[in-house]
């Protein structure tokens, strides 16, 4: 899947055990690097955790 700046997404799963994000949390795509499968997100909670889509993180359209 491809993402563009401004897309709204929701977290399905993250492998980051240190984040306070929970499944269902929503955010706005800031940048998508298709070569590295890194999705930079500004989460509504204020977090800026990026999603590593090739390493087990998963999002869906909000």
mmCIF file as Biopython writes it, N, C-alpha, C and O atoms, coordinates in Angstrom:
data_model
#
loop_
_atom_site.group_PDB
_atom_site.id
_atom_site.type_symbol
_atom_site.label_atom_id
_atom_site.label_alt_id
_atom_site.label_comp_id
_atom_site.label_asym_id
_atom_site.label_entity_id
_atom_site.label_seq_id
_atom_site.pdbx_PDB_ins_code
_atom_site.Cartn_x
_atom_site.Cartn_y
_atom_site.Cartn_z
_atom_site.occupancy
_atom_site.B_iso_or_equiv
_atom_site.auth_seq_id
_atom_site.auth_asym_id
_atom_site.pdbx_PDB_model_num
ATOM 1   N N  . UNK A ? 1  ? 0.845   -1.186 0.000  1.0 0.0 1  A 1 
ATOM 2   C CA . UNK A ? 1  ? 0.000   0.000  0.000  1.0 0.0 1  A 1 
ATOM 3   C C  . UNK A ? 1  ? 0.887   1.245  0.000  1.0 0.0 1  A 1 
ATOM 4   O O  . UNK A ? 1  ? 2.014   1.218  0.495  1.0 0.0 1  A 1 
ATOM 5   N N  . UNK A ? 2  ? 0.370   2.316  -0.552 1.0 0.0 2  A 1 
ATOM 6   C CA . UNK A ? 2  ? 1.105   3.576  -0.549 1.0 0.0 2  A 1 
ATOM 7   C C  . UNK A ? 2  ? 0.328   4.606  0.269  1.0 0.0 2  A 1 
ATOM 8   O O  . UNK A ? 2  ? -0.898  4.549  0.366  1.0 0.0 2  A 1 
ATOM 9   N N  . UNK A ? 3  ? 1.047   5.521  0.838  1.0 0.0 3  A 1 
ATOM 10  C CA . UNK A ? 3  ? 0.452   6.552  1.684  1.0 0.0 3  A 1 
ATOM 11  C C  . UNK A ? 3  ? 0.937   7.908  1.202  1.0 0.0 3  A 1 
ATOM 12  O O  . UNK A ? 3  ? 2.037   8.033  0.665  1.0 0.0 3  A 1 
ATOM 13  N N  . UNK A ? 4  ? 0.098   8.929  1.403  1.0 0.0 4  A 1 
ATOM 14  C CA . UNK A ? 4  ? 0.521   10.285 1.054  1.0 0.0 4  A 1 
ATOM 15  C C  . UNK A ? 4  ? 0.291   11.205 2.247  1.0 0.0 4  A 1 
ATOM 16  O O  . UNK A ? 4  ? -0.527  10.928 3.124  1.0 0.0 4  A 1 
ATOM 17  N N  . UNK A ? 5  ? 1.030   12.297 2.252  1.0 0.0 5  A 1 
ATOM 18  C CA . UNK A ? 5  ? 0.925   13.268 3.332  1.0 0.0 5  A 1 
ATOM 19  C C  . UNK A ? 5  ? -0.535  13.689 3.506  1.0 0.0 5  A 1 
ATOM 20  O O  . UNK A ? 5  ? -1.222  14.021 2.540  1.0 0.0 5  A 1 
ATOM 21  N N  . UNK A ? 6  ? -0.988  13.667 4.756  1.0 0.0 6  A 1 
ATOM 22  C CA . UNK A ? 6  ? -2.352  14.066 5.062  1.0 0.0 6  A 1 
ATOM 23  C C  . UNK A ? 6  ? -3.318  12.908 5.222  1.0 0.0 6  A 1 
ATOM 24  O O  . UNK A ? 6  ? -4.415  13.088 5.750  1.0 0.0 6  A 1 
ATOM 25  N N  . UNK A ? 7  ? -2.919  11.694 4.765  1.0 0.0 7  A 1 
ATOM 26  C CA . UNK A ? 7  ? -3.785  10.532 4.956  1.0 0.0 7  A 1 
ATOM 27  C C  . UNK A ? 7  ? -3.997  10.291 6.453  1.0 0.0 7  A 1 
ATOM 28  O O  . UNK A ? 7  ? -3.081  10.452 7.260  1.0 0.0 7  A 1 
ATOM 29  N N  . UNK A ? 8  ? -5.217  9.905  6.800  1.0 0.0 8  A 1 
ATOM 30  C CA . UNK A ? 8  ? -5.528  9.544  8.185  1.0 0.0 8  A 1 
ATOM 31  C C  . UNK A ? 8  ? -5.420  8.027  8.323  1.0 0.0 8  A 1 
ATOM 32  O O  . UNK A ? 8  ? -5.953  7.275  7.506  1.0 0.0 8  A 1 
ATOM 33  N N  . UNK A ? 9  ? -4.719  7.590  9.374  1.0 0.0 9  A 1 
ATOM 34  C CA . UNK A ? 9  ? -4.534  6.161  9.613  1.0 0.0 9  A 1 
ATOM 35  C C  . UNK A ? 9  ? -4.836  5.836  11.068 1.0 0.0 9  A 1 
ATOM 36  O O  . UNK A ? 9  ? -4.888  6.722  11.922 1.0 0.0 9  A 1 
ATOM 37  N N  . UNK A ? 10 ? -5.033  4.556  11.333 1.0 0.0 10 A 1 
ATOM 38  C CA . UNK A ? 10 ? -5.238  4.072  12.695 1.0 0.0 10 A 1 
ATOM 39  C C  . UNK A ? 10 ? -4.264  2.919  12.936 1.0 0.0 10 A 1 
ATOM 40  O O  . UNK A ? 10 ? -3.980  2.127  12.038 1.0 0.0 10 A 1 
ATOM 41  N N  . UNK A ? 11 ? -3.768  2.845  14.150 1.0 0.0 11 A 1 
ATOM 42  C CA . UNK A ? 11 ? -2.833  1.795  14.521 1.0 0.0 11 A 1 
ATOM 43  C C  . UNK A ? 11 ? -3.558  0.461  14.679 1.0 0.0 11 A 1 
ATOM 44  O O  . UNK A ? 11 ? -4.591  0.375  15.342 1.0 0.0 11 A 1 
ATOM 45  N N  . UNK A ? 12 ? -3.005  -0.562 14.066 1.0 0.0 12 A 1 
ATOM 46  C CA . UNK A ? 12 ? -3.495  -1.927 14.262 1.0 0.0 12 A 1 
ATOM 47  C C  . UNK A ? 12 ? -2.568  -2.637 15.249 1.0 0.0 12 A 1 
ATOM 48  O O  . UNK A ? 12 ? -3.025  -3.272 16.199 1.0 0.0 12 A 1 
ATOM 49  N N  . UNK A ? 13 ? -1.236  -2.518 15.006 1.0 0.0 13 A 1 
ATOM 50  C CA . UNK A ? 13 ? -0.245  -3.199 15.852 1.0 0.0 13 A 1 
ATOM 51  C C  . UNK A ? 13 ? 1.107   -2.518 15.694 1.0 0.0 13 A 1 
ATOM 52  O O  . UNK A ? 13 ? 1.466   -2.076 14.603 1.0 0.0 13 A 1 
ATOM 53  N N  . UNK A ? 14 ? 1.854   -2.438 16.792 1.0 0.0 14 A 1 
ATOM 54  C CA . UNK A ? 14 ? 3.241   -1.990 16.728 1.0 0.0 14 A 1 
ATOM 55  C C  . UNK A ? 14 ? 4.116   -2.931 17.532 1.0 0.0 14 A 1 
ATOM 56  O O  . UNK A ? 14 ? 3.691   -3.481 18.548 1.0 0.0 14 A 1 
ATOM 57  N N  . UNK A ? 15 ? 5.338   -3.108 17.068 1.0 0.0 15 A 1 
ATOM 58  C CA . UNK A ? 15 ? 6.298   -3.951 17.779 1.0 0.0 15 A 1 
ATOM 59  C C  . UNK A ? 15 ? 7.080   -3.162 18.817 1.0 0.0 15 A 1 
ATOM 60  O O  . UNK A ? 15 ? 7.890   -3.736 19.545 1.0 0.0 15 A 1 
ATOM 61  N N  . UNK A ? 16 ? 6.850   -1.845 18.899 1.0 0.0 16 A 1 
ATOM 62  C CA . UNK A ? 16 ? 7.552   -0.993 19.862 1.0 0.0 16 A 1 
ATOM 63  C C  . UNK A ? 16 ? 6.931   -1.175 21.247 1.0 0.0 16 A 1 
ATOM 64  O O  . UNK A ? 16 ? 5.812   -0.725 21.493 1.0 0.0 16 A 1 
ATOM 65  N N  . UNK A ? 17 ? 7.648   -1.824 22.134 1.0 0.0 17 A 1 
ATOM 66  C CA . UNK A ? 17 ? 7.125   -2.102 23.476 1.0 0.0 17 A 1 
ATOM 67  C C  . UNK A ? 17 ? 7.199   -0.895 24.403 1.0 0.0 17 A 1 
ATOM 68  O O  . UNK A ? 17 ? 6.687   -0.946 25.521 1.0 0.0 17 A 1 
ATOM 69  N N  . UNK A ? 18 ? 7.824   0.180  23.959 1.0 0.0 18 A 1 
ATOM 70  C CA . UNK A ? 18 ? 8.001   1.361  24.810 1.0 0.0 18 A 1 
ATOM 71  C C  . UNK A ? 18 ? 7.002   2.481  24.527 1.0 0.0 18 A 1 
ATOM 72  O O  . UNK A ? 18 ? 7.003   3.498  25.220 1.0 0.0 18 A 1 
ATOM 73  N N  . UNK A ? 19 ? 6.160   2.307  23.529 1.0 0.0 19 A 1 
ATOM 74  C CA . UNK A ? 19 ? 5.198   3.353  23.185 1.0 0.0 19 A 1 
ATOM 75  C C  . UNK A ? 19 ? 3.928   3.230  24.018 1.0 0.0 19 A 1 
ATOM 76  O O  . UNK A ? 19 ? 3.577   2.146  24.483 1.0 0.0 19 A 1 
ATOM 77  N N  . UNK A ? 20 ? 3.257   4.341  24.197 1.0 0.0 20 A 1 
ATOM 78  C CA . UNK A ? 20 ? 1.963   4.341  24.869 1.0 0.0 20 A 1 
ATOM 79  C C  . UNK A ? 20 ? 0.813   4.271  23.866 1.0 0.0 20 A 1 
ATOM 80  O O  . UNK A ? 20 ? -0.353  4.277  24.262 1.0 0.0 20 A 1 
ATOM 81  N N  . UNK A ? 21 ? 1.132   4.205  22.566 1.0 0.0 21 A 1 
ATOM 82  C CA . UNK A ? 21 ? 0.093   4.071  21.553 1.0 0.0 21 A 1 
ATOM 83  C C  . UNK A ? 21 ? -0.606  2.729  21.709 1.0 0.0 21 A 1 
ATOM 84  O O  . UNK A ? 21 ? 0.010   1.722  22.058 1.0 0.0 21 A 1 
ATOM 85  N N  . UNK A ? 22 ? -1.912  2.742  21.440 1.0 0.0 22 A 1 
ATOM 86  C CA . UNK A ? 22 ? -2.725  1.535  21.549 1.0 0.0 22 A 1 
ATOM 87  C C  . UNK A ? 22 ? -3.436  1.288  20.220 1.0 0.0 22 A 1 
ATOM 88  O O  . UNK A ? 22 ? -3.672  2.228  19.460 1.0 0.0 22 A 1 
ATOM 89  N N  . UNK A ? 23 ? -3.779  0.026  19.935 1.0 0.0 23 A 1 
ATOM 90  C CA . UNK A ? 23 ? -4.552  -0.243 18.721 1.0 0.0 23 A 1 
ATOM 91  C C  . UNK A ? 23 ? -5.803  0.638  18.677 1.0 0.0 23 A 1 
ATOM 92  O O  . UNK A ? 23 ? -6.518  0.787  19.668 1.0 0.0 23 A 1 
ATOM 93  N N  . UNK A ? 24 ? -6.040  1.211  17.510 1.0 0.0 24 A 1 
ATOM 94  C CA . UNK A ? 24 ? -7.177  2.113  17.327 1.0 0.0 24 A 1 
ATOM 95  C C  . UNK A ? 24 ? -6.790  3.581  17.397 1.0 0.0 24 A 1 
ATOM 96  O O  . UNK A ? 24 ? -7.539  4.436  16.923 1.0 0.0 24 A 1 
ATOM 97  N N  . UNK A ? 25 ? -5.613  3.897  17.989 1.0 0.0 25 A 1 
ATOM 98  C CA . UNK A ? 25 ? -5.161  5.290  18.014 1.0 0.0 25 A 1 
ATOM 99  C C  . UNK A ? 25 ? -4.996  5.783  16.587 1.0 0.0 25 A 1 
ATOM 100 O O  . UNK A ? 25 ? -4.561  5.037  15.709 1.0 0.0 25 A 1 
ATOM 101 N N  . UNK A ? 26 ? -5.347  7.047  16.360 1.0 0.0 26 A 1 
ATOM 102 C CA . UNK A ? 26 ? -5.313  7.602  15.007 1.0 0.0 26 A 1 
ATOM 103 C C  . UNK A ? 26 ? -4.262  8.694  14.870 1.0 0.0 26 A 1 
ATOM 104 O O  . UNK A ? 26 ? -3.849  9.323  15.844 1.0 0.0 26 A 1 
ATOM 105 N N  . UNK A ? 27 ? -3.846  8.892  13.625 1.0 0.0 27 A 1 
ATOM 106 C CA . UNK A ? 27 ? -2.869  9.928  13.336 1.0 0.0 27 A 1 
ATOM 107 C C  . UNK A ? 27 ? -2.917  10.322 11.872 1.0 0.0 27 A 1 
ATOM 108 O O  . UNK A ? 27 ? -3.698  9.787  11.086 1.0 0.0 27 A 1 
ATOM 109 N N  . UNK A ? 28 ? -2.059  11.273 11.528 1.0 0.0 28 A 1 
ATOM 110 C CA . UNK A ? 28 ? -1.980  11.809 10.173 1.0 0.0 28 A 1 
ATOM 111 C C  . UNK A ? 28 ? -0.599  11.512 9.607  1.0 0.0 28 A 1 
ATOM 112 O O  . UNK A ? 28 ? 0.416   11.756 10.260 1.0 0.0 28 A 1 
ATOM 113 N N  . UNK A ? 29 ? -0.567  10.988 8.394  1.0 0.0 29 A 1 
ATOM 114 C CA . UNK A ? 29 ? 0.698   10.691 7.724  1.0 0.0 29 A 1 
ATOM 115 C C  . UNK A ? 29 ? 1.436   11.996 7.453  1.0 0.0 29 A 1 
ATOM 116 O O  . UNK A ? 29 ? 0.884   12.945 6.897  1.0 0.0 29 A 1 
ATOM 117 N N  . UNK A ? 30 ? 2.699   12.011 7.863  1.0 0.0 30 A 1 
ATOM 118 C CA . UNK A ? 30 ? 3.574   13.161 7.609  1.0 0.0 30 A 1 
ATOM 119 C C  . UNK A ? 30 ? 4.438   12.878 6.372  1.0 0.0 30 A 1 
ATOM 120 O O  . UNK A ? 30 ? 4.673   13.762 5.548  1.0 0.0 30 A 1 
ATOM 121 N N  . UNK A ? 31 ? 4.904   11.629 6.260  1.0 0.0 31 A 1 
ATOM 122 C CA . UNK A ? 31 ? 5.784   11.257 5.144  1.0 0.0 31 A 1 
ATOM 123 C C  . UNK A ? 31 ? 5.789   9.738  5.019  1.0 0.0 31 A 1 
ATOM 124 O O  . UNK A ? 31 ? 5.669   9.027  6.017  1.0 0.0 31 A 1 
ATOM 125 N N  . UNK A ? 32 ? 5.927   9.243  3.792  1.0 0.0 32 A 1 
ATOM 126 C CA . UNK A ? 32 ? 6.054   7.812  3.557  1.0 0.0 32 A 1 
ATOM 127 C C  . UNK A ? 32 ? 7.264   7.559  2.687  1.0 0.0 32 A 1 
ATOM 128 O O  . UNK A ? 32 ? 7.351   8.074  1.572  1.0 0.0 32 A 1 
ATOM 129 N N  . UNK A ? 33 ? 8.207   6.763  3.192  1.0 0.0 33 A 1 
ATOM 130 C CA . UNK A ? 33 ? 9.385   6.364  2.430  1.0 0.0 33 A 1 
ATOM 131 C C  . UNK A ? 33 ? 9.144   4.936  1.947  1.0 0.0 33 A 1 
ATOM 132 O O  . UNK A ? 33 ? 9.336   3.978  2.696  1.0 0.0 33 A 1 
ATOM 133 N N  . UNK A ? 34 ? 8.727   4.804  0.707  1.0 0.0 34 A 1 
ATOM 134 C CA . UNK A ? 34 ? 8.381   3.491  0.149  1.0 0.0 34 A 1 
ATOM 135 C C  . UNK A ? 34 ? 9.600   2.578  0.060  1.0 0.0 34 A 1 
ATOM 136 O O  . UNK A ? 34 ? 9.467   1.363  0.204  1.0 0.0 34 A 1 
ATOM 137 N N  . UNK A ? 35 ? 10.778  3.138  -0.174 1.0 0.0 35 A 1 
ATOM 138 C CA . UNK A ? 35 ? 11.994  2.319  -0.291 1.0 0.0 35 A 1 
ATOM 139 C C  . UNK A ? 35 ? 12.331  1.626  1.023  1.0 0.0 35 A 1 
ATOM 140 O O  . UNK A ? 35 ? 12.789  0.483  1.025  1.0 0.0 35 A 1 
ATOM 141 N N  . UNK A ? 36 ? 12.106  2.309  2.138  1.0 0.0 36 A 1 
ATOM 142 C CA . UNK A ? 36 ? 12.423  1.749  3.457  1.0 0.0 36 A 1 
ATOM 143 C C  . UNK A ? 36 ? 11.184  1.249  4.191  1.0 0.0 36 A 1 
ATOM 144 O O  . UNK A ? 36 ? 11.291  0.671  5.273  1.0 0.0 36 A 1 
ATOM 145 N N  . UNK A ? 37 ? 10.006  1.470  3.604  1.0 0.0 37 A 1 
ATOM 146 C CA . UNK A ? 37 ? 8.722   1.109  4.231  1.0 0.0 37 A 1 
ATOM 147 C C  . UNK A ? 37 ? 8.584   1.730  5.620  1.0 0.0 37 A 1 
ATOM 148 O O  . UNK A ? 37 ? 8.178   1.072  6.578  1.0 0.0 37 A 1 
ATOM 149 N N  . UNK A ? 38 ? 8.934   3.020  5.701  1.0 0.0 38 A 1 
ATOM 150 C CA . UNK A ? 38 ? 8.808   3.776  6.947  1.0 0.0 38 A 1 
ATOM 151 C C  . UNK A ? 38 ? 7.719   4.824  6.767  1.0 0.0 38 A 1 
ATOM 152 O O  . UNK A ? 38 ? 7.754   5.639  5.846  1.0 0.0 38 A 1 
ATOM 153 N N  . UNK A ? 39 ? 6.758   4.775  7.670  1.0 0.0 39 A 1 
ATOM 154 C CA . UNK A ? 39 ? 5.632   5.694  7.648  1.0 0.0 39 A 1 
ATOM 155 C C  . UNK A ? 39 ? 5.779   6.653  8.822  1.0 0.0 39 A 1 
ATOM 156 O O  . UNK A ? 39 ? 5.658   6.250  9.979  1.0 0.0 39 A 1 
ATOM 157 N N  . UNK A ? 40 ? 6.040   7.924  8.521  1.0 0.0 40 A 1 
ATOM 158 C CA . UNK A ? 40 ? 6.159   8.943  9.566  1.0 0.0 40 A 1 
ATOM 159 C C  . UNK A ? 40 ? 4.772   9.478  9.868  1.0 0.0 40 A 1 
ATOM 160 O O  . UNK A ? 40 ? 4.062   9.933  8.971  1.0 0.0 40 A 1 
ATOM 161 N N  . UNK A ? 41 ? 4.389   9.422  11.140 1.0 0.0 41 A 1 
ATOM 162 C CA . UNK A ? 41 ? 3.028   9.753  11.556 1.0 0.0 41 A 1 
ATOM 163 C C  . UNK A ? 41 ? 3.047   10.770 12.685 1.0 0.0 41 A 1 
ATOM 164 O O  . UNK A ? 41 ? 3.856   10.678 13.608 1.0 0.0 41 A 1 
ATOM 165 N N  . UNK A ? 42 ? 2.146   11.739 12.600 1.0 0.0 42 A 1 
ATOM 166 C CA . UNK A ? 42 ? 1.873   12.627 13.727 1.0 0.0 42 A 1 
ATOM 167 C C  . UNK A ? 42 ? 0.591   12.101 14.358 1.0 0.0 42 A 1 
ATOM 168 O O  . UNK A ? 42 ? -0.504  12.295 13.829 1.0 0.0 42 A 1 
ATOM 169 N N  . UNK A ? 43 ? 0.746   11.435 15.489 1.0 0.0 43 A 1 
ATOM 170 C CA . UNK A ? 43 ? -0.390  10.818 16.162 1.0 0.0 43 A 1 
ATOM 171 C C  . UNK A ? 43 ? -1.191  11.866 16.908 1.0 0.0 43 A 1 
ATOM 172 O O  . UNK A ? 43 ? -0.636  12.841 17.414 1.0 0.0 43 A 1 
ATOM 173 N N  . UNK A ? 44 ? -2.504  11.663 16.974 1.0 0.0 44 A 1 
ATOM 174 C CA . UNK A ? 44 ? -3.382  12.621 17.654 1.0 0.0 44 A 1 
ATOM 175 C C  . UNK A ? 44 ? -2.996  12.800 19.120 1.0 0.0 44 A 1 
ATOM 176 O O  . UNK A ? 44 ? -3.282  13.840 19.713 1.0 0.0 44 A 1 
ATOM 177 N N  . UNK A ? 45 ? -2.352  11.798 19.707 1.0 0.0 45 A 1 
ATOM 178 C CA . UNK A ? 45 ? -1.931  11.859 21.113 1.0 0.0 45 A 1 
ATOM 179 C C  . UNK A ? 45 ? -0.716  12.757 21.313 1.0 0.0 45 A 1 
ATOM 180 O O  . UNK A ? 45 ? -0.348  13.068 22.446 1.0 0.0 45 A 1 
ATOM 181 N N  . UNK A ? 46 ? -0.087  13.177 20.201 1.0 0.0 46 A 1 
ATOM 182 C CA . UNK A ? 46 ? 1.116   13.999 20.289 1.0 0.0 46 A 1 
ATOM 183 C C  . UNK A ? 46 ? 2.384   13.219 19.991 1.0 0.0 46 A 1 
ATOM 184 O O  . UNK A ? 46 ? 3.442   13.819 19.797 1.0 0.0 46 A 1 
ATOM 185 N N  . UNK A ? 47 ? 2.302   11.901 19.950 1.0 0.0 47 A 1 
ATOM 186 C CA . UNK A ? 47 ? 3.448   11.067 19.620 1.0 0.0 47 A 1 
ATOM 187 C C  . UNK A ? 47 ? 3.833   11.264 18.159 1.0 0.0 47 A 1 
ATOM 188 O O  . UNK A ? 47 ? 2.985   11.586 17.326 1.0 0.0 47 A 1 
ATOM 189 N N  . UNK A ? 48 ? 5.110   11.071 17.853 1.0 0.0 48 A 1 
ATOM 190 C CA . UNK A ? 48 ? 5.592   11.141 16.472 1.0 0.0 48 A 1 
ATOM 191 C C  . UNK A ? 48 ? 6.247   9.823  16.066 1.0 0.0 48 A 1 
ATOM 192 O O  . UNK A ? 48 ? 7.092   9.796  15.171 1.0 0.0 48 A 1 
ATOM 193 N N  . UNK A ? 49 ? 5.860   8.736  16.721 1.0 0.0 49 A 1 
ATOM 194 C CA . UNK A ? 49 ? 6.436   7.428  16.430 1.0 0.0 49 A 1 
ATOM 195 C C  . UNK A ? 49 ? 6.195   7.045  14.974 1.0 0.0 49 A 1 
ATOM 196 O O  . UNK A ? 49 ? 5.064   7.088  14.488 1.0 0.0 49 A 1 
ATOM 197 N N  . UNK A ? 50 ? 7.266   6.672  14.289 1.0 0.0 50 A 1 
ATOM 198 C CA . UNK A ? 50 ? 7.161   6.194  12.908 1.0 0.0 50 A 1 
ATOM 199 C C  . UNK A ? 50 ? 6.841   4.708  12.908 1.0 0.0 50 A 1 
ATOM 200 O O  . UNK A ? 50 ? 7.218   3.978  13.825 1.0 0.0 50 A 1 
ATOM 201 N N  . UNK A ? 51 ? 6.146   4.273  11.875 1.0 0.0 51 A 1 
ATOM 202 C CA . UNK A ? 51 ? 5.793   2.870  11.723 1.0 0.0 51 A 1 
ATOM 203 C C  . UNK A ? 51 ? 6.778   2.208  10.768 1.0 0.0 51 A 1 
ATOM 204 O O  . UNK A ? 51 ? 7.015   2.703  9.666  1.0 0.0 51 A 1 
ATOM 205 N N  . UNK A ? 52 ? 7.346   1.095  11.196 1.0 0.0 52 A 1 
ATOM 206 C CA . UNK A ? 52 ? 8.270   0.316  10.378 1.0 0.0 52 A 1 
ATOM 207 C C  . UNK A ? 52 ? 7.467   -0.837 9.780  1.0 0.0 52 A 1 
ATOM 208 O O  . UNK A ? 52 ? 7.345   -1.902 10.386 1.0 0.0 52 A 1 
ATOM 209 N N  . UNK A ? 53 ? 6.931   -0.617 8.607  1.0 0.0 53 A 1 
ATOM 210 C CA . UNK A ? 53 ? 5.962   -1.535 8.023  1.0 0.0 53 A 1 
ATOM 211 C C  . UNK A ? 53 ? 6.557   -2.892 7.647  1.0 0.0 53 A 1 
ATOM 212 O O  . UNK A ? 53 ? 5.824   -3.878 7.572  1.0 0.0 53 A 1 
ATOM 213 N N  . UNK A ? 54 ? 7.857   -2.963 7.412  1.0 0.0 54 A 1 
ATOM 214 C CA . UNK A ? 54 ? 8.498   -4.247 7.102  1.0 0.0 54 A 1 
ATOM 215 C C  . UNK A ? 54 ? 8.948   -4.977 8.359  1.0 0.0 54 A 1 
ATOM 216 O O  . UNK A ? 54 ? 9.428   -6.108 8.280  1.0 0.0 54 A 1 
ATOM 217 N N  . UNK A ? 55 ? 8.799   -4.345 9.513  1.0 0.0 55 A 1 
ATOM 218 C CA . UNK A ? 55 ? 9.258   -4.947 10.771 1.0 0.0 55 A 1 
ATOM 219 C C  . UNK A ? 55 ? 8.122   -5.289 11.718 1.0 0.0 55 A 1 
ATOM 220 O O  . UNK A ? 55 ? 8.349   -5.457 12.916 1.0 0.0 55 A 1 
ATOM 221 N N  . UNK A ? 56 ? 6.896   -5.396 11.201 1.0 0.0 56 A 1 
ATOM 222 C CA . UNK A ? 56 ? 5.794   -5.857 12.030 1.0 0.0 56 A 1 
ATOM 223 C C  . UNK A ? 56 ? 4.787   -4.817 12.438 1.0 0.0 56 A 1 
ATOM 224 O O  . UNK A ? 56 ? 3.735   -5.165 12.974 1.0 0.0 56 A 1 
ATOM 225 N N  . UNK A ? 57 ? 5.073   -3.529 12.201 1.0 0.0 57 A 1 
ATOM 226 C CA . UNK A ? 57 ? 4.075   -2.503 12.516 1.0 0.0 57 A 1 
ATOM 227 C C  . UNK A ? 57 ? 2.975   -2.543 11.464 1.0 0.0 57 A 1 
ATOM 228 O O  . UNK A ? 57 ? 3.234   -2.809 10.290 1.0 0.0 57 A 1 
ATOM 229 N N  . UNK A ? 58 ? 1.745   -2.278 11.895 1.0 0.0 58 A 1 
ATOM 230 C CA . UNK A ? 58 ? 0.624   -2.357 10.977 1.0 0.0 58 A 1 
ATOM 231 C C  . UNK A ? 58 ? -0.367  -1.240 11.265 1.0 0.0 58 A 1 
ATOM 232 O O  . UNK A ? 58 ? -0.689  -0.964 12.420 1.0 0.0 58 A 1 
ATOM 233 N N  . UNK A ? 59 ? -0.848  -0.600 10.199 1.0 0.0 59 A 1 
ATOM 234 C CA . UNK A ? 59 ? -1.854  0.453  10.283 1.0 0.0 59 A 1 
ATOM 235 C C  . UNK A ? 59 ? -2.963  0.162  9.278  1.0 0.0 59 A 1 
ATOM 236 O O  . UNK A ? 59 ? -2.820  -0.686 8.397  1.0 0.0 59 A 1 
ATOM 237 N N  . UNK A ? 60 ? -4.068  0.881  9.430  1.0 0.0 60 A 1 
ATOM 238 C CA . UNK A ? 60 ? -5.177  0.779  8.488  1.0 0.0 60 A 1 
ATOM 239 C C  . UNK A ? 60 ? -5.699  2.190  8.264  1.0 0.0 60 A 1 
ATOM 240 O O  . UNK A ? 60 ? -5.418  3.088  9.058  1.0 0.0 60 A 1 
ATOM 241 N N  . UNK A ? 61 ? -6.461  2.396  7.183  1.0 0.0 61 A 1 
ATOM 242 C CA . UNK A ? 61 ? -7.082  3.714  6.982  1.0 0.0 61 A 1 
ATOM 243 C C  . UNK A ? 61 ? -8.034  4.015  8.148  1.0 0.0 61 A 1 
ATOM 244 O O  . UNK A ? 61 ? -8.708  3.122  8.661  1.0 0.0 61 A 1 
ATOM 245 N N  . UNK A ? 62 ? -8.075  5.272  8.547  1.0 0.0 62 A 1 
ATOM 246 C CA . UNK A ? 62 ? -8.945  5.664  9.653  1.0 0.0 62 A 1 
ATOM 247 C C  . UNK A ? 62 ? -10.326 6.022  9.121  1.0 0.0 62 A 1 
ATOM 248 O O  . UNK A ? 62 ? -11.213 6.381  9.896  1.0 0.0 62 A 1 
#
